[in-house]
Amino acid sequence: MSNHSRSSHRASVRLRASRVSRSNMIPFARTALVATGLCLAPGATDRLCAQTYVQVAELDPNNPIGSRITSTVTQNKLSRALFGWVGDKVTYIYATDDQTSPKVFQFASDEAWNRVVLGQKDVYIHQFSQVDSATSLQGPLGIDYTFSGSPDVQVFIADRANERVVKAHFDTAHKSLSSATYTHSDPDLNGVTDVVVSGFGPPWYFYAVSVTGRVSYWTIDDYNYPSGNKLWAYGSIGNGTGQFEAPKGICVGHAPGANGGSTFTADFYVADGANHRLVWLQNDSPSGPTWMGAVTLPNGGVPLDCTVDHFGNVTVADSLNSQLIKYTWNLIYLDTYGTYGVGANNDNTFAHPHAVDVPFGVKGSRYSPVWFGDGRVITAEDWGTQSGAREHYFGINGSITAQPNSSAQFSYLVTDHGSQTVTVVNPAGATVRTLVNDALYPSGTRTVSWDGNTNQGTLASPSGNYKFSVVATSAYGCSGQAWCSKTLVTGTFFHQGPPIASISGPSSVNPYTSHTWTAGVSDGVSPYTYQWTVDGASAGTGSSVTAANWDPGTTHPIVLRVTDSLGHSGSYELDVNVTACSPCAPGCRC
């Protein structure tokens, strides 16, 4: 897959950055979320190792309910089943001025009961079904939202049976969806299954996808209905380029932005269900998008939804295999997680997930809020007594993808953005070189090589079996959790060190006598050449050197430099002291 550039478009502002800056760490309190209003707090996860998705072990520590929201749980806690069928489920976080206790709102479509359920965590649950005096929702599926002013949002609903997209204003003060508008009748919205907003408004821009194989791009205003202006439509039924077969989900790209925020990009993705693939497109032309590529899901997977996180990575819900699959923004595979399973204690499982969402929201000052993605992913699965909704943190995983070769080069993969440190470790276990020092990098594969030098710029010694060590720490605010950091260690590789020189001979001599010093060498690769200096002057190139007739009480440096057949050098200095002269001492002139 080619690494294409990522461009912005008129509905958003894109900060181009090839490397994540430290300001993009997400120091957000990990308070768990759920549509029912039950408090979902982090469970005891210290026992977990580093992994890409980390299941929240207990959703409500104060009133334990386990790791799954089901109709059994809602019946016990709320005296109601709550849903006929969960179509889509999204979460909005309002964290301005107080990131430790944010307001959390969720919206879930109920296709069976023709409504949208909405609420604030731990506070209330309401519903929305009547769009205006004449029409109501019919078979609503996909939902999305975008910020429209502190703290409210605009909510977009794929009103499938009515063949339209509804936009309503979520008023946090009145706890309701109101001022609804909707698109006019259009064949490209026949069987609309999902909708995603591509930026902030007004005006409001959004993509819609239909089971008829059509993707369309719209703008809609706040007041008139039927409303909406279709800017372009794209696609047909089939399995080739520019074609879709029963597409069910659509999601829009994100990338790290200024002040720790996340921006919208021109990238968007379609979960092309019956073609078993995720399609990547770019909205780069007024006449329609560019097909950038597609990736087939492993094991015949059926993608029913997708979501893009704060850093631009794409998570896909594979309903057939009951798992989540993660890709980079340009569709490089990162990891797969989960298997089929139901039940409160059946960990790391899903029951045919068909909706997946990364919560977004605003943080910072209410006068200059920043849009950001939270460090978690929420899924909706088959709704019933043993399954319904799950929540996972974004952790980090990795692997060595290519072991060190003879050129001391290796490759590794990490599954999320984060801080990375890469070091070289000698046979004694000591770090001799830091190649990457706490730098923030995106997910994906990196190749690193070592030139053989230490941090001081000299060739590492001695020869032996060295190895590389990688420590990757998630860029989300989960410091201290075992699943937030991954350590990778390569196999060993042989490093040839330089020759180690030594000098045999006296370090103390009498005045006016003659002595010989002999070269010694270990390590390096023979044959060797020698260069001697005595008192800074060249003294020969043989395996020994002789010096004589030094005055008493003086010191004379003898330096040996050895060069091996590879051109590597090592040196050794011996300082020879000449004894002081007492009256009539041997070798002294009385």
ABEGO torsion letter per residue (X at the ends): XBBBBBBBBAABBBBBBABBBAAABBBBBBBBBBAAGBBBBBBBAAABBBBABBBBABABAABBAEABBBAAAAAAAAGBAGBABBABBBBBBBABGBAABBBBBBBBBBAAAGBBBBBBBGABBBBBABABAABBBBGBBBBBBBBAEOABBBBBBBBAAAGBBBBBBBBAAAGBBBGBBBBBBBAAABGBABBBBAEBOOBBBBBBBBAAGBBBBBBBBAABOBBEBBABBBEBBEABBGBBBGBABBBBBBBBBBGGBBBBBABBBBBBAAAGBBBBBBBABAAEBBBAEBBBBBGGBBBABBBBBAAGBBBBBBAAAGBBBBBBAAGBBABBBEBBEBEAABBGBBBGBABBBBBBBBBEBAABBBBBBBABBBBBBBBBAABGBBBBBBBBBBBBABBBBAAGBBBBBBABBEBBBBBBBBAAGBBABBABBGBBBBBEBBBBBBAGBBAAGBBBOBBEBBBBBBBBBBABBABGBAAABBBBBBBBBBBBBBBBBBBBEBABBBBGBBBBBBBBBBEEBOBBBBBBBBGGBBAEABABBBBBGBBBGBBBBBBBBBBBAAGBBBBBBBBBBBBBBBBGBBGBBX
